[in-house]
């Protein structure tokens, strides 16, 4: 296990960068296991449903809201777990939203020492939407004669496919995991430019 810990640390140090992403995070991250890592698919040796809702800064109009619905099942004869995750976040008066539908798979390795290692892989279909007509720009505020904005219309819908990989190691007393999100570095720009999402790495235990 020491070699696994060292490997995790090396991967993190090699890929360490400044983060500017705005991914949704739950304060109780383990309550949405499939969102955290595909390795958690089938980790309960049965059926499991999870439902999460987060309303950040509710005093602000059109605040950040996040919804998550997950289901996973363990197949003992295949030593595998399969899961389905529906995830949506919405923010602002323009209803900027991101909707994810993902399938997760994990395999369970058992060792005589009591440790179990579960690699996992998930694929997501993601769609981003924005209501351009609800946005207010500077040129609409400077003059009463302005009937609209001179800003170029942006894409109101953008879809892509992405993938995540994870490894989870645990026994009766300890657990440690690592997730590599946005493996395909999807282009989620709504302006037509090419702006790829950077890798996201998570370590937890």
C-alpha positions in Angstrom: 0.0 0.0 0.0 2.9 2.4 0.6 3.7 2.1 -3.2 0.1 3.1 -4.0 0.3 6.1 -1.7 3.6 7.2 -3.2 2.1 6.8 -6.8 -0.9 9.0 -5.9 1.5 11.7 -4.5 3.7 11.6 -7.6 0.7 11.9 -10.0 -0.6 14.9 -8.0 2.7 16.7 -8.0 3.3 16.1 -11.7 -0.1 17.5 -12.7 -0.3 20.3 -10.1 -1.7 23.5 -11.6 -3.7 26.5 -10.6 -7.4 25.8 -10.6 -10.0 28.2 -12.0 -12.8 25.7 -12.5 -16.2 26.1 -10.9 -17.3 22.5 -10.5 -20.1 21.9 -8.0 -19.0 20.6 -4.7 -21.1 19.0 -1.9 -20.1 19.8 1.6 -20.8 16.1 2.4 -19.0 14.8 -0.7 -19.4 11.1 0.3 -23.3 11.5 0.1 -23.0 11.6 -3.7 -20.6 8.7 -4.3 -21.0 8.4 -8.1 -20.3 12.1 -8.5 -17.1 11.7 -6.5 -15.8 8.6 -8.3 -17.1 5.8 -10.6 -15.2 3.3 -8.3 -18.1 3.7 -5.8 -20.5 2.0 -8.2 -21.5 -1.2 -6.4 -19.6 -0.5 -3.3 -22.5 -1.4 -1.0 -22.8 -5.0 -2.3 -26.5 -4.3 -3.2 -28.7 -1.6 -4.5 -28.3 2.1 -3.5 -30.1 5.3 -4.4 -28.8 8.7 -3.6 -30.5 12.1 -3.9 -28.8 15.4 -3.2 -29.8 19.1 -3.4 -27.7 22.1 -2.8 -28.8 25.7 -2.7 -25.8 28.0 -2.3 -26.5 31.6 -1.1 -30.3 31.2 -1.1 -30.7 34.9 -0.1 -29.5 35.9 -3.6 -32.0 35.8 -6.5 -31.3 33.0 -8.9 -28.5 31.6 -6.8 -26.5 28.4 -7.5 -28.6 25.3 -7.3 -27.4 21.8 -7.8 -29.3 18.5 -8.1 -27.9 15.0 -8.1 -29.7 11.6 -8.5 -27.7 8.3 -8.5 -28.4 4.6 -8.5 -25.9 1.7 -8.5 -26.0 -2.0 -8.1 -23.4 -4.7 -7.3 -23.2 -8.0 -9.4 -21.4 -10.6 -7.2 -20.8 -13.1 -9.9 -19.1 -10.5 -12.1 -17.4 -8.8 -9.1 -18.6 -5.6 -10.8 -20.7 -2.5 -10.0 -22.8 -0.5 -12.4 -24.2 2.9 -11.8 -26.3 5.7 -13.3 -25.9 9.4 -12.4 -28.1 12.4 -13.3 -26.6 15.7 -12.4 -27.7 19.3 -13.0 -26.6 22.7 -11.8 -28.2 26.0 -12.5 -27.1 29.6 -11.7 -27.9 33.2 -12.5 -30.8 35.1 -14.1 -29.7 33.7 -17.5 -30.4 30.2 -16.2 -26.8 29.1 -17.1 -27.2 25.3 -16.6 -25.1 22.2 -17.0 -26.8 18.8 -17.2 -24.9 15.5 -17.0 -26.1 11.9 -17.7 -23.4 9.3 -16.9 -22.8 5.6 -16.7 -20.3 4.2 -14.3 -18.6 0.8 -14.0 -16.2 -0.6 -11.4 -14.4 -3.9 -10.7 -13.6 -5.2 -7.3 -10.3 -6.9 -6.5 -10.1 -8.6 -3.1 -6.8 -9.5 -1.4 -6.1 -11.9 1.5 -4.7 -9.0 3.5 -8.2 -7.6 3.8 -7.6 -4.8 1.3 -9.9 -4.2 -1.7 -9.0 -2.2 -4.8 -11.7 -1.0 -7.1 -10.8 0.8 -10.4 -13.7 2.6 -12.1 -14.6 4.3 -15.3 -17.5 6.5 -16.3 -18.7 8.2 -19.4 -20.9 11.4 -19.4 -23.0 13.2 -21.9 -23.0 16.9 -20.9 -25.2 19.7 -22.2 -24.8 23.4 -21.3 -27.6 25.9 -21.8 -28.0 29.6 -21.3 -30.8 32.1 -22.0 -29.1 34.9 -23.9 -32.2 37.1 -23.9 -32.1 37.3 -20.1 -28.6 38.8 -20.0 -28.1 42.5 -19.5 -25.0 44.3 -21.1 -23.4 47.7 -20.7 -24.8 49.2 -23.9 -28.3 48.5 -22.7 -27.8 50.5 -19.6 -26.0 53.6 -21.1 -28.9 54.9 -23.2 -32.7 54.9 -23.0 -32.7 54.6 -26.8 -31.1 51.2 -26.8 -33.6 48.5 -27.6 -31.1 45.6 -27.5 -27.5 44.8 -27.2 -24.8 45.0 -29.7 -23.0 42.0 -28.3 -22.7 39.0 -30.5 -25.2 36.2 -29.9 -23.6 33.3 -28.1 -24.5 29.6 -28.4 -27.5 28.8 -26.3 -26.7 25.1 -26.2 -23.5 23.1 -26.3 -23.1 19.3 -25.9 -20.1 17.0 -25.4 -19.0 13.7 -24.1 -16.5 13.2 -21.3 -14.9 10.4 -19.2 -13.6 9.9 -15.7 -11.3 7.3 -14.2 -10.8 6.5 -10.5 -9.1 4.0 -8.1 -10.4 3.2 -4.6 -8.5 1.2 -2.0 -10.1 0.3 1.3 -10.2 -2.2 4.2 -12.2 -2.3 7.5 -10.4 0.7 8.9 -9.2 2.9 6.1 -10.1 4.0 2.6 -8.3 6.2 0.0 -9.3 7.2 -3.4 -8.1 9.1 -6.5 -10.3 10.4 -9.4 -9.2 11.8 -12.8 -12.1 13.8 -14.3 -12.4 15.4 -17.7 -10.1 13.0 -19.4 -11.3 14.0 -22.9 -10.9 17.7 -22.1 -14.2 18.7 -23.7 -14.7 22.1 -25.4 -17.6 23.7 -23.5 -17.3 27.3 -24.8 -20.6 29.0 -25.6 -18.9 31.6 -27.8 -17.7 29.3 -30.5 -14.1 29.4 -29.4 -12.0 26.4 -28.5 -11.6 26.5 -24.8 -10.9 23.0 -23.4 -11.7 22.1 -19.8 -8.5 21.2 -18.0 -8.0 17.9 -16.1 -9.5 17.7 -12.6 -7.8 15.5 -10.0 -9.4 14.6 -6.6 -7.9 12.8 -3.6 -10.1 11.7 -0.7 -10.1 9.3 2.2 
